[in-house]
């Protein structure tokens, strides 16, 4: 069987570059207009290429929207998997991880796509369930992984780290995330976010280690 040559590699590279260009343009179009008002012809105009190529890549407007949401989920995960907290104490590490998670939730693009997904939930219920559950599952998994086999200052381990991670996630989001979803102008300071996360970590550890 002949090996893939430079020409085939160039074709693949061009295809990947075109897909990336479509995704970037579609992301901006959906952010600006929402799903219903978004225009695939405008996506093609911004990205270059042709409508036929876009449909070959994504099938239709719905397929393009699904691909953009998957890309947005990957961006969301990358936002909070940035800083290593393994060298810190359990409480300090929770504060670092919690602040990363909260800032990721509060990024303007993540908030905007969350609103779009909720707004289109009746039209795409499976997409809504997948996007919401996948995001929460990824965050809970990261927090649970951090809690597993990591002793507190007195040497005790956190029992049921997955349950504790769920509590921590909801406590982290409760005040700021939901308010930011309802009010696009809401912009808490870094000091406010740090204080919220610090208090959340303390409440969680006091509760689960006292049990």
C-alpha positions in Angstrom: 0.0 0.0 0.0 1.5 3.4 -1.0 2.4 5.8 1.8 0.6 9.1 2.1 2.6 11.7 0.2 3.1 15.4 0.6 0.3 16.2 -1.8 -2.2 14.2 0.4 -0.8 15.9 3.5 -1.4 19.3 2.0 -5.0 18.4 1.1 -5.6 17.3 4.7 -4.0 20.4 6.0 -6.1 22.6 3.8 -9.2 20.7 4.9 -8.4 21.2 8.5 -7.6 24.8 8.0 -10.9 25.3 6.2 -12.8 23.5 8.9 -11.2 25.7 11.5 -12.0 28.9 9.6 -15.7 27.8 9.3 -15.8 27.1 13.0 -14.3 30.4 14.0 -16.7 32.3 11.6 -19.7 30.3 12.7 -18.8 30.9 16.4 -18.9 34.6 15.9 -22.1 34.5 13.8 -23.9 32.4 16.4 -22.7 34.6 19.2 -23.9 37.7 17.4 -27.2 36.5 16.1 -28.2 33.3 17.9 -29.1 30.1 16.1 -32.3 31.0 14.3 -31.0 34.3 12.9 -27.5 33.1 12.0 -26.8 33.0 8.3 -24.5 30.3 6.9 -23.9 32.5 3.8 -22.4 35.0 6.2 -20.2 32.3 7.7 -18.9 31.4 4.2 -18.3 35.1 3.4 -16.3 35.5 6.6 -14.4 32.2 6.4 -13.9 32.0 2.6 -14.5 28.8 0.7 -17.9 27.8 -0.6 -21.3 26.8 0.8 -20.8 23.4 -0.8 -17.6 22.9 1.2 -19.3 24.0 4.4 -22.1 21.5 3.8 -19.6 18.8 3.0 -17.9 19.4 6.3 -20.9 19.8 8.6 -24.0 18.6 6.7 -26.2 21.6 7.4 -26.7 24.5 9.7 -27.7 22.3 12.6 -24.5 20.2 12.1 -22.4 23.3 12.1 -24.1 24.5 15.3 -23.3 21.1 17.0 -19.7 21.4 15.9 -19.4 24.9 17.3 -20.9 23.8 20.6 -18.4 20.9 20.8 -15.6 23.3 20.1 -16.9 25.7 22.7 -16.9 22.9 25.3 -13.3 22.2 24.5 -12.5 25.8 25.0 -14.3 25.8 28.3 -12.3 22.8 29.5 -9.0 24.4 28.4 -9.9 27.6 30.4 -9.8 25.8 33.8 -7.2 23.1 33.2 -4.4 25.6 33.2 -2.7 25.7 36.6 -1.2 22.8 38.5 -2.3 22.7 42.2 -0.7 19.4 43.1 2.0 21.1 45.2 -0.5 22.9 47.4 -2.4 21.9 50.5 -5.9 20.6 50.1 -7.6 23.8 51.0 -5.2 26.0 48.9 -5.5 23.6 46.0 -9.3 23.7 46.1 -9.1 27.5 46.1 -6.9 27.5 42.9 -9.1 24.9 41.1 -12.3 26.6 42.2 -11.1 30.0 41.0 -10.2 28.5 37.6 -13.6 26.9 37.3 -15.5 30.0 38.4 -13.6 32.3 36.0 -14.2 29.8 33.2 -18.0 29.8 33.9 -17.9 33.7 33.9 -16.1 34.2 30.6 -18.3 36.2 28.3 -18.2 33.7 25.5 -19.0 30.8 27.8 -21.9 32.7 29.3 -23.2 33.7 25.8 -23.1 30.1 24.5 -24.8 28.8 27.7 -27.6 31.3 27.1 -27.9 30.2 23.4 -27.9 26.5 24.4 -30.7 27.1 27.0 -32.6 29.2 24.5 -32.5 26.5 21.8 -33.1 23.7 24.3 -36.6 23.0 23.0 -35.3 22.7 19.4 -32.2 20.6 20.4 -32.9 18.9 23.7 -30.2 16.2 23.2 -27.6 18.9 22.5 -28.7 20.8 25.6 -28.4 17.7 27.7 -25.1 16.8 26.3 -23.6 20.3 26.5 -24.7 20.9 30.1 -24.0 17.4 31.4 -20.6 17.2 29.6 -19.5 20.5 31.1 -20.6 19.6 34.6 -19.1 16.1 34.3 -15.8 17.4 33.2 -15.6 19.9 36.0 -16.8 17.4 38.6 -14.2 14.9 37.3 -11.4 17.4 37.6 -12.4 18.4 41.2 -13.0 14.8 42.2 -9.6 13.7 40.8 -8.0 16.5 42.9 -9.8 15.4 46.1 -9.0 11.7 45.7 -6.2 10.4 47.9 -5.2 13.9 48.9 -5.0 14.3 52.7 -6.1 17.3 54.7 -3.7 18.9 57.2 -4.6 16.4 59.9 -4.0 13.5 57.5 -7.6 12.5 56.9 -8.8 11.8 53.4 -11.9 13.2 51.8 -14.6 10.5 51.7 -16.8 10.2 48.6 -14.8 12.7 46.5 -17.3 12.6 43.7 -20.2 13.7 45.9 -17.9 16.4 47.5 -17.0 17.6 44.0 -20.6 18.0 43.1 -21.3 20.0 46.3 -18.2 22.2 45.6 -19.2 22.8 42.0 -22.7 24.0 42.9 -21.4 26.2 45.8 -18.9 27.7 43.4 -21.5 28.5 40.8 -24.4 29.4 43.0 -23.9 33.1 43.5 -22.0 34.5 40.6 -22.7 32.3 37.6 -26.5 32.5 37.7 -26.4 36.2 38.3 -24.0 36.7 35.4 -26.3 34.6 33.1 -29.2 37.0 34.0 -27.2 40.2 33.8 -24.7 40.6 31.0 -23.3 43.7 32.8 -22.5 41.8 36.0 -18.7 41.9 36.5 -17.4 40.8 39.9 -13.9 41.8 40.8 -11.1 39.2 41.2 -11.0 39.9 44.9 -14.7 39.2 45.2 -14.3 35.9 43.3 -11.3 34.9 45.4 -13.2 35.6 48.6 -16.2 33.6 47.4 -14.0 30.6 46.4 -12.0 30.7 49.7 -15.2 30.7 51.7 -16.6 27.9 49.6 -13.5 25.7 50.1 -13.6 26.3 53.8 -17.3 25.5 54.1 -16.8 22.3 52.0 -13.8 21.0 54.0 -15.3 21.9 57.4 -18.4 19.9 56.4 -16.9 16.8 54.8 -14.0 16.4 57.2 -16.2 16.9 60.3 -18.6 14.2 59.1 
